[in-house]
Amino acid sequence: MKEKSNLTKAFDELLHGRSEDDGQQAPQSEIGPEFDPRPSAAQLASLNAAAAPSLHQTPEATITADMIIKGSISSASNINVFGTILGDVSCENDMIVSGRIEGNVSARSFQLLSGSITGDIVAKSIVEIAQGSSVNGNITAERITADSRITGNLNAGSVVRLNANAVIDGNIKSSSLAVQEGAEIRGNVDVHKTQENA
């Protein structure tokens, strides 16, 4: 019969509590005889709770690149758009677009990373229009940052920032305006302090 290696003997001692050499029961470890390597129900519950998503996380809806939605969308969750929406979009949370929307958009915050919007954009906080994207419609938000072509008026409660690639064909109204060299404005500019700041 083939002799067992030391590693195999050690596994046998750990698993069965005995050594093959003497056939005797190995002495109990310091853990004690009541040690059970299986997790208890309470331990499993705490592991599941740690692995489960937080109740405070906002769920997300994703419109994939191969999807075309004809009709309006309303969502309480965040929305990621990679495809096409032919209709208005209302989002109670944040919206990120790398696709195309033909319709009006309202959200808590809005980012157009690439793609196009044909319609007005209204956001409670921030609107960001990244380089390589385009908007044909008015934008209203607390803060607006643009680095691409926008055909429409910009109305910001606090600040409009135009980066070097911004081309604005429309009027700008805000409390503050920051313009990088290279940005173009083809319209009227009304920079005014709110009555609270006056």
Helices and strands as residue ranges (DSSP letters): H 6-16, H 41-51, E 60-63, E 68-70, E 73-75, E 78-81, E 84-86, E 89-91, E 94-97, E 100-102, E 105-107, E 109-112, E 115-118, E 121-123, E 126-129, E 133-136, E 139-146, E 149-151, E 154-162, E 167-169, E 172-174, E 176-179, E 184-185, E 189-191
